[in-house]
Amino acid sequence: MAAKSQETLITALDLKFLFNSPQLEVPSRRLRDAMIKPNEADIGRAVANIRVWRKYLPQDCVVAMIKDGWQWST
């Protein structure tokens, strides 16, 4: 039911074009990683994020987050 109401709202607000945009495509992981050009500040934040995660998350969870590039986006 919620999906139908979302579709109705998108149509009513004439937002269909947003969902057909090529900009919404998620780049492949390799392409995304190549697009990331971290500077020293970015690297420092990433290291800090990983250190914090390791305090309260299981190691396999932290590894998965790093593989998905979360250290750059938080």
Predicted model as a PDB file, atoms N, CA, C, CB and O in Angstrom, pLDDT in the B-factor column:
MODEL        1                                                                  
ATOM      1  N   MET A   1       0.817  -1.189   0.000  1.00 48.00           N  
ATOM      2  CA  MET A   1       0.000   0.000   0.000  1.00 48.00           C  
ATOM      3  C   MET A   1       0.868   1.264   0.000  1.00 48.00           C  
ATOM      4  CB  MET A   1      -0.933  -0.008   1.203  1.00 48.00           C  
ATOM      5  O   MET A   1       0.561   2.229  -0.700  1.00 48.00           O  
ATOM      6  N   ALA A   2       1.943   1.258   0.779  1.00 58.00           N  
ATOM      7  CA  ALA A   2       2.815   2.429   0.861  1.00 58.00           C  
ATOM      8  C   ALA A   2       3.478   2.723  -0.484  1.00 58.00           C  
ATOM      9  CB  ALA A   2       3.883   2.221   1.938  1.00 58.00           C  
ATOM     10  O   ALA A   2       3.632   3.883  -0.865  1.00 58.00           O  
ATOM     11  N   ALA A   3       3.869   1.664  -1.205  1.00 59.00           N  
ATOM     12  CA  ALA A   3       4.504   1.868  -2.505  1.00 59.00           C  
ATOM     13  C   ALA A   3       3.540   2.540  -3.473  1.00 59.00           C  
ATOM     14  CB  ALA A   3       4.991   0.533  -3.084  1.00 59.00           C  
ATOM     15  O   ALA A   3       3.944   3.401  -4.255  1.00 59.00           O  
ATOM     16  N   LYS A   4       2.276   2.156  -3.427  1.00 63.00           N  
ATOM     17  CA  LYS A   4       1.271   2.751  -4.307  1.00 63.00           C  
ATOM     18  C   LYS A   4       1.081   4.227  -3.964  1.00 63.00           C  
ATOM     19  CB  LYS A   4      -0.072   1.993  -4.195  1.00 63.00           C  
ATOM     20  O   LYS A   4       0.989   5.063  -4.864  1.00 63.00           O  
ATOM     21  N   SER A   5       1.020   4.554  -2.675  1.00 68.00           N  
ATOM     22  CA  SER A   5       0.834   5.955  -2.291  1.00 68.00           C  
ATOM     23  C   SER A   5       2.062   6.797  -2.656  1.00 68.00           C  
ATOM     24  CB  SER A   5       0.552   6.061  -0.781  1.00 68.00           C  
ATOM     25  O   SER A   5       1.922   7.971  -2.999  1.00 68.00           O  
ATOM     26  N   GLN A   6       3.255   6.212  -2.587  1.00 68.00           N  
ATOM     27  CA  GLN A   6       4.463   6.932  -3.001  1.00 68.00           C  
ATOM     28  C   GLN A   6       4.424   7.212  -4.494  1.00 68.00           C  
ATOM     29  CB  GLN A   6       5.729   6.128  -2.644  1.00 68.00           C  
ATOM     30  O   GLN A   6       4.773   8.303  -4.946  1.00 68.00           O  
ATOM     31  N   GLU A   7       3.994   6.210  -5.254  1.00 73.00           N  
ATOM     32  CA  GLU A   7       3.898   6.393  -6.701  1.00 73.00           C  
ATOM     33  C   GLU A   7       2.877   7.470  -7.041  1.00 73.00           C  
ATOM     34  CB  GLU A   7       3.523   5.074  -7.386  1.00 73.00           C  
ATOM     35  O   GLU A   7       3.097   8.276  -7.945  1.00 73.00           O  
ATOM     36  N   THR A   8       1.766   7.484  -6.321  1.00 74.00           N  
ATOM     37  CA  THR A   8       0.734   8.497  -6.537  1.00 74.00           C  
ATOM     38  C   THR A   8       1.275   9.886  -6.218  1.00 74.00           C  
ATOM     39  CB  THR A   8      -0.509   8.198  -5.678  1.00 74.00           C  
ATOM     40  O   THR A   8       1.024  10.840  -6.955  1.00 74.00           O  
ATOM     41  N   LEU A   9       2.014   9.997  -5.125  1.00 73.00           N  
ATOM     42  CA  LEU A   9       2.590  11.278  -4.728  1.00 73.00           C  
ATOM     43  C   LEU A   9       3.624  11.761  -5.745  1.00 73.00           C  
ATOM     44  CB  LEU A   9       3.228  11.163  -3.343  1.00 73.00           C  
ATOM     45  O   LEU A   9       3.652  12.941  -6.093  1.00 73.00           O  
ATOM     46  N   ILE A  10       4.464  10.855  -6.214  1.00 68.00           N  
ATOM     47  CA  ILE A  10       5.475  11.204  -7.219  1.00 68.00           C  
ATOM     48  C   ILE A  10       4.807  11.721  -8.480  1.00 68.00           C  
ATOM     49  CB  ILE A  10       6.365   9.987  -7.548  1.00 68.00           C  
ATOM     50  O   ILE A  10       5.240  12.712  -9.067  1.00 68.00           O  
ATOM     51  N   THR A  11       3.741  11.035  -8.892  1.00 73.00           N  
ATOM     52  CA  THR A  11       3.008  11.457 -10.088  1.00 73.00           C  
ATOM     53  C   THR A  11       2.325  12.801  -9.849  1.00 73.00           C  
ATOM     54  CB  THR A  11       1.966  10.393 -10.490  1.00 73.00           C  
ATOM     55  O   THR A  11       2.391  13.689 -10.698  1.00 73.00           O  
ATOM     56  N   ALA A  12       1.671  12.953  -8.702  1.00 74.00           N  
ATOM     57  CA  ALA A  12       0.947  14.193  -8.394  1.00 74.00           C  
ATOM     58  C   ALA A  12       1.881  15.397  -8.341  1.00 74.00           C  
ATOM     59  CB  ALA A  12       0.209  14.056  -7.066  1.00 74.00           C  
ATOM     60  O   ALA A  12       1.499  16.494  -8.749  1.00 74.00           O  
ATOM     61  N   LEU A  13       3.084  15.206  -7.851  1.00 73.00           N  
ATOM     62  CA  LEU A  13       4.044  16.306  -7.742  1.00 73.00           C  
ATOM     63  C   LEU A  13       4.904  16.458  -8.989  1.00 73.00           C  
ATOM     64  CB  LEU A  13       4.933  16.097  -6.539  1.00 73.00           C  
ATOM     65  O   LEU A  13       5.813  17.288  -9.033  1.00 73.00           O  
ATOM     66  N   ASP A  14       4.609  15.652  -9.995  1.00 68.00           N  
ATOM     67  CA  ASP A  14       5.328  15.704 -11.267  1.00 68.00           C  
ATOM     68  C   ASP A  14       6.839  15.521 -11.055  1.00 68.00           C  
ATOM     69  CB  ASP A  14       5.049  17.041 -11.981  1.00 68.00           C  
ATOM     70  O   ASP A  14       7.649  16.290 -11.571  1.00 68.00           O  
ATOM     71  N   LEU A  15       7.193  14.495 -10.289  1.00 69.00           N  
ATOM     72  CA  LEU A  15       8.597  14.227  -9.976  1.00 69.00           C  
ATOM     73  C   LEU A  15       9.135  12.989 -10.692  1.00 69.00           C  
ATOM     74  CB  LEU A  15       8.766  14.060  -8.483  1.00 69.00           C  
ATOM     75  O   LEU A  15      10.244  12.539 -10.404  1.00 69.00           O  
ATOM     76  N   LYS A  16       8.363  12.445 -11.611  1.00 68.00           N  
ATOM     77  CA  LYS A  16       8.755  11.222 -12.313  1.00 68.00           C  
ATOM     78  C   LYS A  16      10.133  11.369 -12.974  1.00 68.00           C  
ATOM     79  CB  LYS A  16       7.701  10.861 -13.370  1.00 68.00           C  
ATOM     80  O   LYS A  16      10.915  10.419 -13.015  1.00 68.00           O  
ATOM     81  N   PHE A  17      10.417  12.573 -13.489  1.00 66.00           N  
ATOM     82  CA  PHE A  17      11.695  12.793 -14.178  1.00 66.00           C  
ATOM     83  C   PHE A  17      12.890  12.523 -13.272  1.00 66.00           C  
ATOM     84  CB  PHE A  17      11.767  14.220 -14.706  1.00 66.00           C  
ATOM     85  O   PHE A  17      13.946  12.118 -13.759  1.00 66.00           O  
ATOM     86  N   LEU A  18      12.748  12.738 -11.964  1.00 64.00           N  
ATOM     87  CA  LEU A  18      13.853  12.496 -11.043  1.00 64.00           C  
ATOM     88  C   LEU A  18      14.233  11.023 -10.979  1.00 64.00           C  
ATOM     89  CB  LEU A  18      13.494  12.992  -9.660  1.00 64.00           C  
ATOM     90  O   LEU A  18      15.397  10.678 -10.776  1.00 64.00           O  
ATOM     91  N   PHE A  19      13.241  10.165 -11.155  1.00 65.00           N  
ATOM     92  CA  PHE A  19      13.488   8.738 -11.035  1.00 65.00           C  
ATOM     93  C   PHE A  19      13.906   8.099 -12.351  1.00 65.00           C  
ATOM     94  CB  PHE A  19      12.263   8.054 -10.510  1.00 65.00           C  
ATOM     95  O   PHE A  19      14.226   6.911 -12.392  1.00 65.00           O  
ATOM     96  N   ASN A  20      13.904   8.869 -13.412  1.00 64.00           N  
ATOM     97  CA  ASN A  20      14.370   8.390 -14.706  1.00 64.00           C  
ATOM     98  C   ASN A  20      15.736   8.970 -15.042  1.00 64.00           C  
ATOM     99  CB  ASN A  20      13.366   8.743 -15.798  1.00 64.00           C  
ATOM    100  O   ASN A  20      16.274   8.709 -16.118  1.00 64.00           O  
ATOM    101  N   SER A  21      16.299   9.750 -14.135  1.00 59.00           N  
ATOM    102  CA  SER A  21      17.549  10.444 -14.375  1.00 59.00           C  
ATOM    103  C   SER A  21      18.740   9.483 -14.316  1.00 59.00           C  
ATOM    104  CB  SER A  21      17.726  11.566 -13.362  1.00 59.00           C  
ATOM    105  O   SER A  21      18.816   8.663 -13.401  1.00 59.00           O  
ATOM    106  N   PRO A  22      19.662   9.568 -15.265  1.00 60.00           N  
ATOM    107  CA  PRO A  22      20.860   8.730 -15.203  1.00 60.00           C  
ATOM    108  C   PRO A  22      21.754   9.092 -14.015  1.00 60.00           C  
ATOM    109  CB  PRO A  22      21.650   8.855 -16.499  1.00 60.00           C  
ATOM    110  O   PRO A  22      22.628   8.309 -13.643  1.00 60.00           O  
ATOM    111  N   GLN A  23      21.546  10.267 -13.416  1.00 56.00           N  
ATOM    112  CA  GLN A  23      22.350  10.676 -12.261  1.00 56.00           C  
ATOM    113  C   GLN A  23      22.081   9.792 -11.046  1.00 56.00           C  
ATOM    114  CB  GLN A  23      22.069  12.136 -11.912  1.00 56.00           C  
ATOM    115  O   GLN A  23      22.893   9.751 -10.121  1.00 56.00           O  
ATOM    116  N   LEU A  24      20.956   9.089 -11.037  1.00 55.00           N  
ATOM    117  CA  LEU A  24      20.630   8.235  -9.905  1.00 55.00           C  
ATOM    118  C   LEU A  24      21.308   6.875  -9.983  1.00 55.00           C  
ATOM    119  CB  LEU A  24      19.142   8.053  -9.817  1.00 55.00           C  
ATOM    120  O   LEU A  24      21.230   6.087  -9.041  1.00 55.00           O  
ATOM    121  N   GLU A  25      21.960   6.599 -11.079  1.00 60.00           N  
ATOM    122  CA  GLU A  25      22.635   5.322 -11.220  1.00 60.00           C  
ATOM    123  C   GLU A  25      23.796   5.244 -10.245  1.00 60.00           C  
ATOM    124  CB  GLU A  25      23.122   5.118 -12.661  1.00 60.00           C  
ATOM    125  O   GLU A  25      24.561   6.196 -10.094  1.00 60.00           O  
ATOM    126  N   VAL A  26      23.917   4.113  -9.592  1.00 59.00           N  
ATOM    127  CA  VAL A  26      25.006   3.899  -8.651  1.00 59.00           C  
ATOM    128  C   VAL A  26      26.208   3.387  -9.442  1.00 59.00           C  
ATOM    129  CB  VAL A  26      24.596   2.892  -7.514  1.00 59.00           C  
ATOM    130  O   VAL A  26      26.107   2.376 -10.137  1.00 59.00           O  
ATOM    131  N   PRO A  27      27.326   4.069  -9.343  1.00 59.00           N  
ATOM    132  CA  PRO A  27      28.496   3.609 -10.102  1.00 59.00           C  
ATOM    133  C   PRO A  27      28.999   2.273  -9.560  1.00 59.00           C  
ATOM    134  CB  PRO A  27      29.626   4.662 -10.051  1.00 59.00           C  
ATOM    135  O   PRO A  27      28.753   1.931  -8.403  1.00 59.00           O  
ATOM    136  N   SER A  28      29.689   1.541 -10.386  1.00 66.00           N  
ATOM    137  CA  SER A  28      30.270   0.287  -9.921  1.00 66.00           C  
ATOM    138  C   SER A  28      31.242   0.601  -8.797  1.00 66.00           C  
ATOM    139  CB  SER A  28      30.979  -0.478 -11.080  1.00 66.00           C  
ATOM    140  O   SER A  28      31.736   1.722  -8.681  1.00 66.00           O  
ATOM    141  N   ARG A  29      31.506  -0.386  -7.985  1.00 65.00           N  
ATOM    142  CA  ARG A  29      32.393  -0.185  -6.838  1.00 65.00           C  
ATOM    143  C   ARG A  29      33.784   0.264  -7.296  1.00 65.00           C  
ATOM    144  CB  ARG A  29      32.499  -1.480  -6.009  1.00 65.00           C  
ATOM    145  O   ARG A  29      34.387   1.140  -6.676  1.00 65.00           O  
ATOM    146  N   ARG A  30      34.281  -0.321  -8.354  1.00 66.00           N  
ATOM    147  CA  ARG A  30      35.611   0.037  -8.858  1.00 66.00           C  
ATOM    148  C   ARG A  30      35.637   1.490  -9.330  1.00 66.00           C  
ATOM    149  CB  ARG A  30      36.025  -0.904 -10.009  1.00 66.00           C  
ATOM    150  O   ARG A  30      36.581   2.227  -9.045  1.00 66.00           O  
ATOM    151  N   LEU A  31      34.590   1.895 -10.055  1.00 66.00           N  
ATOM    152  CA  LEU A  31      34.505   3.270 -10.532  1.00 66.00           C  
ATOM    153  C   LEU A  31      34.370   4.232  -9.362  1.00 66.00           C  
ATOM    154  CB  LEU A  31      33.325   3.434 -11.497  1.00 66.00           C  
ATOM    155  O   LEU A  31      35.015   5.280  -9.333  1.00 66.00           O  
ATOM    156  N   ARG A  32      33.529   3.874  -8.399  1.00 64.00           N  
ATOM    157  CA  ARG A  32      33.336   4.731  -7.230  1.00 64.00           C  
ATOM    158  C   ARG A  32      34.646   4.914  -6.482  1.00 64.00           C  
ATOM    159  CB  ARG A  32      32.269   4.144  -6.296  1.00 64.00           C  
ATOM    160  O   ARG A  32      34.991   6.029  -6.092  1.00 64.00           O  
ATOM    161  N   ASP A  33      35.380   3.822  -6.280  1.00 65.00           N  
ATOM    162  CA  ASP A  33      36.653   3.896  -5.559  1.00 65.00           C  
ATOM    163  C   ASP A  33      37.672   4.727  -6.316  1.00 65.00           C  
ATOM    164  CB  ASP A  33      37.206   2.501  -5.312  1.00 65.00           C  
ATOM    165  O   ASP A  33      38.482   5.421  -5.701  1.00 65.00           O  
ATOM    166  N   ALA A  34      37.645   4.666  -7.646  1.00 66.00           N  
ATOM    167  CA  ALA A  34      38.567   5.458  -8.455  1.00 66.00           C  
ATOM    168  C   ALA A  34      38.226   6.939  -8.384  1.00 66.00           C  
ATOM    169  CB  ALA A  34      38.545   4.983  -9.905  1.00 66.00           C  
ATOM    170  O   ALA A  34      39.103   7.787  -8.553  1.00 66.00           O  
ATOM    171  N   MET A  35      36.957   7.258  -8.137  1.00 69.00           N  
ATOM    172  CA  MET A  35      36.522   8.654  -8.069  1.00 69.00           C  
ATOM    173  C   MET A  35      36.908   9.307  -6.743  1.00 69.00           C  
ATOM    174  CB  MET A  35      35.013   8.744  -8.269  1.00 69.00           C  
ATOM    175  O   MET A  35      36.981  10.532  -6.649  1.00 69.00           O  
ATOM    176  N   ILE A  36      37.153   8.491  -5.724  1.00 66.00           N  
ATOM    177  CA  ILE A  36      37.499   9.029  -4.402  1.00 66.00           C  
ATOM    178  C   ILE A  36      38.985   9.388  -4.398  1.00 66.00           C  
ATOM    179  CB  ILE A  36      37.167   7.996  -3.260  1.00 66.00           C  
ATOM    180  O   ILE A  36      39.847   8.530  -4.594  1.00 66.00           O  
ATOM    181  N   LYS A  37      39.262  10.649  -4.175  1.00 76.00           N  
ATOM    182  CA  LYS A  37      40.646  11.124  -4.090  1.00 76.00           C  
ATOM    183  C   LYS A  37      40.831  11.781  -2.722  1.00 76.00           C  
ATOM    184  CB  LYS A  37      40.987  12.132  -5.260  1.00 76.00           C  
ATOM    185  O   LYS A  37      40.756  13.004  -2.605  1.00 76.00           O  
ATOM    186  N   PRO A  38      41.073  10.970  -1.689  1.00 79.00           N  
ATOM    187  CA  PRO A  38      41.161  11.533  -0.341  1.00 79.00           C  
ATOM    188  C   PRO A  38      42.405  12.386  -0.131  1.00 79.00           C  
ATOM    189  CB  PRO A  38      41.139  10.426   0.674  1.00 79.00           C  
ATOM    190  O   PRO A  38      43.487  12.078  -0.631  1.00 79.00           O  
ATOM    191  N   ASN A  39      42.221  13.468   0.625  1.00 83.00           N  
ATOM    192  CA  ASN A  39      43.363  14.276   1.031  1.00 83.00           C  
ATOM    193  C   ASN A  39      43.723  13.880   2.470  1.00 83.00           C  
ATOM    194  CB  ASN A  39      43.046  15.822   0.917  1.00 83.00           C  
ATOM    195  O   ASN A  39      43.128  12.954   3.022  1.00 83.00           O  
ATOM    196  N   GLU A  40      44.677  14.563   3.068  1.00 86.00           N  
ATOM    197  CA  GLU A  40      45.119  14.197   4.420  1.00 86.00           C  
ATOM    198  C   GLU A  40      43.986  14.299   5.441  1.00 86.00           C  
ATOM    199  CB  GLU A  40      46.281  15.089   4.851  1.00 86.00           C  
ATOM    200  O   GLU A  40      43.875  13.450   6.326  1.00 86.00           O  
ATOM    201  N   ALA A  41      43.152  15.321   5.328  1.00 87.00           N  
ATOM    202  CA  ALA A  41      42.034  15.482   6.263  1.00 87.00           C  
ATOM    203  C   ALA A  41      41.036  14.337   6.114  1.00 87.00           C  
ATOM    204  CB  ALA A  41      41.328  16.834   6.034  1.00 87.00           C  
ATOM    205  O   ALA A  41      40.529  13.817   7.109  1.00 87.00           O  
ATOM    206  N   ASP A  42      40.754  13.943   4.868  1.00 86.00           N  
ATOM    207  CA  ASP A  42      39.836  12.825   4.622  1.00 86.00           C  
ATOM    208  C   ASP A  42      40.376  11.533   5.231  1.00 86.00           C  
ATOM    209  CB  ASP A  42      39.606  12.640   3.110  1.00 86.00           C  
ATOM    210  O   ASP A  42      39.642  10.765   5.853  1.00 86.00           O  
ATOM    211  N   ILE A  43      41.663  11.317   5.038  1.00 87.00           N  
ATOM    212  CA  ILE A  43      42.295  10.107   5.565  1.00 87.00           C  
ATOM    213  C   ILE A  43      42.247  10.105   7.085  1.00 87.00           C  
ATOM    214  CB  ILE A  43      43.751   9.997   5.077  1.00 87.00           C  
ATOM    215  O   ILE A  43      41.986   9.069   7.696  1.00 87.00           O  
ATOM    216  N   GLY A  44      42.497  11.251   7.698  1.00 89.00           N  
ATOM    217  CA  GLY A  44      42.430  11.363   9.154  1.00 89.00           C  
ATOM    218  C   GLY A  44      41.043  11.057   9.686  1.00 89.00           C  
ATOM    219  O   GLY A  44      40.897  10.367  10.695  1.00 89.00           O  
ATOM    220  N   ARG A  45      40.003  11.580   8.996  1.00 89.00           N  
ATOM    221  CA  ARG A  45      38.619  11.296   9.413  1.00 89.00           C  
ATOM    222  C   ARG A  45      38.292   9.816   9.239  1.00 89.00           C  
ATOM    223  CB  ARG A  45      37.623  12.154   8.604  1.00 89.00           C  
ATOM    224  O   ARG A  45      37.633   9.216  10.088  1.00 89.00           O  
ATOM    225  N   ALA A  46      38.754   9.235   8.140  1.00 90.00           N  
ATOM    226  CA  ALA A  46      38.490   7.818   7.886  1.00 90.00           C  
ATOM    227  C   ALA A  46      39.116   6.944   8.973  1.00 90.00           C  
ATOM    228  CB  ALA A  46      39.028   7.411   6.502  1.00 90.00           C  
ATOM    229  O   ALA A  46      38.480   6.022   9.483  1.00 90.00           O  
ATOM    230  N   VAL A  47      40.360   7.242   9.317  1.00 91.00           N  
ATOM    231  CA  VAL A  47      41.046   6.488  10.371  1.00 91.00           C  
ATOM    232  C   VAL A  47      40.313   6.653  11.701  1.00 91.00           C  
ATOM    233  CB  VAL A  47      42.516   6.954  10.506  1.00 91.00           C  
ATOM    234  O   VAL A  47      40.136   5.684  12.439  1.00 91.00           O  
ATOM    235  N   ALA A  48      39.892   7.867  12.002  1.00 92.00           N  
ATOM    236  CA  ALA A  48      39.157   8.117  13.241  1.00 92.00           C  
ATOM    237  C   ALA A  48      37.838   7.344  13.250  1.00 92.00           C  
ATOM    238  CB  ALA A  48      38.894   9.626  13.416  1.00 92.00           C  
ATOM    239  O   ALA A  48      37.468   6.760  14.268  1.00 92.00           O  
ATOM    240  N   ASN A  49      37.133   7.338  12.125  1.00 91.00           N  
ATOM    241  CA  ASN A  49      35.883   6.588  12.036  1.00 91.00           C  
ATOM    242  C   ASN A  49      36.103   5.108  12.315  1.00 91.00           C  
ATOM    243  CB  ASN A  49      35.252   6.771  10.661  1.00 91.00           C  
ATOM    244  O   ASN A  49      35.360   4.490  13.077  1.00 91.00           O  
ATOM    245  N   ILE A  50      37.126   4.553  11.691  1.00 92.00           N  
ATOM    246  CA  ILE A  50      37.408   3.124  11.860  1.00 92.00           C  
ATOM    247  C   ILE A  50      37.775   2.820  13.303  1.00 92.00           C  
ATOM    248  CB  ILE A  50      38.541   2.677  10.920  1.00 92.00           C  
ATOM    249  O   ILE A  50      37.346   1.798  13.839  1.00 92.00           O  
ATOM    250  N   ARG A  51      38.548   3.667  13.937  1.00 93.00           N  
ATOM    251  CA  ARG A  51      38.919   3.450  15.346  1.00 93.00           C  
ATOM    252  C   ARG A  51      37.682   3.452  16.245  1.00 93.00           C  
ATOM    253  CB  ARG A  51      39.913   4.536  15.816  1.00 93.00           C  
ATOM    254  O   ARG A  51      37.571   2.631  17.156  1.00 93.00           O  
ATOM    255  N   VAL A  52      36.760   4.370  15.989  1.00 93.00           N  
ATOM    256  CA  VAL A  52      35.531   4.434  16.788  1.00 93.00           C  
ATOM    257  C   VAL A  52      34.687   3.187  16.550  1.00 93.00           C  
ATOM    258  CB  VAL A  52      34.717   5.709  16.445  1.00 93.00           C  
ATOM    259  O   VAL A  52      34.189   2.583  17.500  1.00 93.00           O  
ATOM    260  N   TRP A  53      34.524   2.799  15.285  1.00 93.00           N  
ATOM    261  CA  TRP A  53      33.710   1.617  14.972  1.00 93.00           C  
ATOM    262  C   TRP A  53      34.246   0.382  15.666  1.00 93.00           C  
ATOM    263  CB  TRP A  53      33.661   1.383  13.464  1.00 93.00           C  
ATOM    264  O   TRP A  53      33.476  -0.447  16.151  1.00 93.00           O  
ATOM    265  N   ARG A  54      35.571   0.253  15.714  1.00 93.00           N  
ATOM    266  CA  ARG A  54      36.180  -0.936  16.320  1.00 93.00           C  
ATOM    267  C   ARG A  54      35.921  -1.022  17.817  1.00 93.00           C  
ATOM    268  CB  ARG A  54      37.673  -0.944  16.063  1.00 93.00           C  
ATOM    269  O   ARG A  54      36.076  -2.093  18.404  1.00 93.00           O  
ATOM    270  N   LYS A  55      35.530   0.080  18.446  1.00 94.00           N  
ATOM    271  CA  LYS A  55      35.241   0.058  19.880  1.00 94.00           C  
ATOM    272  C   LYS A  55      33.911  -0.605  20.197  1.00 94.00           C  
ATOM    273  CB  LYS A  55      35.246   1.462  20.428  1.00 94.00           C  
ATOM    274  O   LYS A  55      33.731  -1.156  21.283  1.00 94.00           O  
ATOM    275  N   TYR A  56      32.972  -0.553  19.244  1.00 94.00           N  
ATOM    276  CA  TYR A  56      31.637  -1.074  19.580  1.00 94.00           C  
ATOM    277  C   TYR A  56      31.026  -2.014  18.543  1.00 94.00           C  
ATOM    278  CB  TYR A  56      30.710   0.065  19.784  1.00 94.00           C  
ATOM    279  O   TYR A  56      29.934  -2.538  18.761  1.00 94.00           O  
ATOM    280  N   LEU A  57      31.706  -2.236  17.429  1.00 93.00           N  
ATOM    281  CA  LEU A  57      31.179  -3.133  16.398  1.00 93.00           C  
ATOM    282  C   LEU A  57      32.061  -4.368  16.258  1.00 93.00           C  
ATOM    283  CB  LEU A  57      31.070  -2.402  15.048  1.00 93.00           C  
ATOM    284  O   LEU A  57      33.266  -4.302  16.500  1.00 93.00           O  
ATOM    285  N   PRO A  58      31.467  -5.489  15.869  1.00 92.00           N  
ATOM    286  CA  PRO A  58      32.279  -6.687  15.614  1.00 92.00           C  
ATOM    287  C   PRO A  58      33.237  -6.450  14.444  1.00 92.00           C  
ATOM    288  CB  PRO A  58      31.370  -7.906  15.321  1.00 92.00           C  
ATOM    289  O   PRO A  58      32.941  -5.680  13.531  1.00 92.00           O  
ATOM    290  N   GLN A  59      34.363  -7.108  14.486  1.00 89.00           N  
ATOM    291  CA  GLN A  59      35.403  -6.915  13.467  1.00 89.00           C  
ATOM    292  C   GLN A  59      34.872  -7.183  12.057  1.00 89.00           C  
ATOM    293  CB  GLN A  59      36.598  -7.830  13.754  1.00 89.00           C  
ATOM    294  O   GLN A  59      35.196  -6.438  11.132  1.00 89.00           O  
ATOM    295  N   ASP A  60      34.070  -8.223  11.877  1.00 90.00           N  
ATOM    296  CA  ASP A  60      33.576  -8.526  10.532  1.00 90.00           C  
ATOM    297  C   ASP A  60      32.656  -7.432  10.009  1.00 90.00           C  
ATOM    298  CB  ASP A  60      32.843  -9.860  10.528  1.00 90.00           C  
ATOM    299  O   ASP A  60      32.588  -7.198   8.802  1.00 90.00           O  
ATOM    300  N   CYS A  61      31.955  -6.769  10.905  1.00 91.00           N  
ATOM    301  CA  CYS A  61      31.106  -5.641  10.516  1.00 91.00           C  
ATOM    302  C   CYS A  61      31.968  -4.469  10.054  1.00 91.00           C  
ATOM    303  CB  CYS A  61      30.196  -5.209  11.692  1.00 91.00           C  
ATOM    304  O   CYS A  61      31.665  -3.841   9.040  1.00 91.00           O  
ATOM    305  N   VAL A  62      33.025  -4.174  10.781  1.00 89.00           N  
ATOM    306  CA  VAL A  62      33.928  -3.078  10.420  1.00 89.00           C  
ATOM    307  C   VAL A  62      34.580  -3.370   9.069  1.00 89.00           C  
ATOM    308  CB  VAL A  62      35.012  -2.870  11.515  1.00 89.00           C  
ATOM    309  O   VAL A  62      34.702  -2.477   8.231  1.00 89.00           O  
ATOM    310  N   VAL A  63      34.994  -4.603   8.860  1.00 89.00           N  
ATOM    311  CA  VAL A  63      35.614  -4.981   7.582  1.00 89.00           C  
ATOM    312  C   VAL A  63      34.616  -4.767   6.440  1.00 89.00           C  
ATOM    313  CB  VAL A  63      36.094  -6.467   7.615  1.00 89.00           C  
ATOM    314  O   VAL A  63      34.982  -4.231   5.394  1.00 89.00           O  
ATOM    315  N   ALA A  64      33.372  -5.176   6.631  1.00 89.00           N  
ATOM    316  CA  ALA A  64      32.348  -4.994   5.597  1.00 89.00           C  
ATOM    317  C   ALA A  64      32.109  -3.513   5.315  1.00 89.00           C  
ATOM    318  CB  ALA A  64      31.033  -5.667   6.020  1.00 89.00           C  
ATOM    319  O   ALA A  64      31.942  -3.119   4.161  1.00 89.00           O  
ATOM    320  N   MET A  65      32.092  -2.694   6.365  1.00 89.00           N  
ATOM    321  CA  MET A  65      31.887  -1.260   6.188  1.00 89.00           C  
ATOM    322  C   MET A  65      33.036  -0.643   5.395  1.00 89.00           C  
ATOM    323  CB  MET A  65      31.750  -0.566   7.550  1.00 89.00           C  
ATOM    324  O   MET A  65      32.814   0.207   4.533  1.00 89.00           O  
ATOM    325  N   ILE A  66      34.255  -1.069   5.686  1.00 88.00           N  
ATOM    326  CA  ILE A  66      35.421  -0.551   4.964  1.00 88.00           C  
ATOM    327  C   ILE A  66      35.360  -0.984   3.499  1.00 88.00           C  
ATOM    328  CB  ILE A  66      36.741  -1.043   5.623  1.00 88.00           C  
ATOM    329  O   ILE A  66      35.647  -0.189   2.605  1.00 88.00           O  
ATOM    330  N   LYS A  67      34.990  -2.235   3.254  1.00 85.00           N  
ATOM    331  CA  LYS A  67      34.880  -2.719   1.869  1.00 85.00           C  
ATOM    332  C   LYS A  67      33.859  -1.916   1.083  1.00 85.00           C  
ATOM    333  CB  LYS A  67      34.500  -4.203   1.847  1.00 85.00           C  
ATOM    334  O   LYS A  67      34.009  -1.728  -0.124  1.00 85.00           O  
ATOM    335  N   ASP A  68      32.819  -1.439   1.762  1.00 84.00           N  
ATOM    336  CA  ASP A  68      31.785  -0.641   1.095  1.00 84.00           C  
ATOM    337  C   ASP A  68      32.117   0.848   1.068  1.00 84.00           C  
ATOM    338  CB  ASP A  68      30.452  -0.848   1.782  1.00 84.00           C  
ATOM    339  O   ASP A  68      31.344   1.637   0.525  1.00 84.00           O  
ATOM    340  N   GLY A  69      33.254   1.248   1.644  1.00 83.00           N  
ATOM    341  CA  GLY A  69      33.692   2.638   1.573  1.00 83.00           C  
ATOM    342  C   GLY A  69      33.032   3.578   2.564  1.00 83.00           C  
ATOM    343  O   GLY A  69      33.060   4.793   2.369  1.00 83.00           O  
ATOM    344  N   TRP A  70      32.441   3.047   3.618  1.00 86.00           N  
ATOM    345  CA  TRP A  70      31.742   3.894   4.585  1.00 86.00           C  
ATOM    346  C   TRP A  70      32.673   4.858   5.290  1.00 86.00           C  
ATOM    347  CB  TRP A  70      31.037   3.041   5.605  1.00 86.00           C  
ATOM    348  O   TRP A  70      32.235   5.927   5.715  1.00 86.00           O  
ATOM    349  N   GLN A  71      33.938   4.516   5.426  1.00 85.00           N  
ATOM    350  CA  GLN A  71      34.871   5.383   6.148  1.00 85.00           C  
ATOM    351  C   GLN A  71      34.990   6.750   5.472  1.00 85.00           C  
ATOM    352  CB  GLN A  71      36.254   4.719   6.242  1.00 85.00           C  
ATOM    353  O   GLN A  71      35.361   7.726   6.124  1.00 85.00           O  
ATOM    354  N   TRP A  72      34.683   6.835   4.178  1.00 80.00           N  
ATOM    355  CA  TRP A  72      34.789   8.093   3.459  1.00 80.00           C  
ATOM    356  C   TRP A  72      33.527   8.939   3.562  1.00 80.00           C  
ATOM    357  CB  TRP A  72      35.103   7.828   2.017  1.00 80.00           C  
ATOM    358  O   TRP A  72      33.572  10.153   3.363  1.00 80.00           O  
ATOM    359  N   SER A  73      32.409   8.306   3.869  1.00 79.00           N  
ATOM    360  CA  SER A  73      31.142   9.019   3.793  1.00 79.00           C  
ATOM    361  C   SER A  73      30.557   9.420   5.134  1.00 79.00           C  
ATOM    362  CB  SER A  73      30.163   8.192   3.078  1.00 79.00           C  
ATOM    363  O   SER A  73      29.496  10.044   5.179  1.00 79.00           O  
ATOM    364  N   THR A  74      31.213   9.082   6.213  1.00 71.00           N  
ATOM    365  CA  THR A  74      30.659   9.433   7.523  1.00 71.00           C  
ATOM    366  C   THR A  74      31.510  10.452   8.225  1.00 71.00           C  
ATOM    367  CB  THR A  74      30.519   8.206   8.391  1.00 71.00           C  
ATOM    368  O   THR A  74      31.190  10.860   9.341  1.00 71.00           O  
TER     369      THR A  74                                                      
ENDMDL                                                                          
END                                                                             
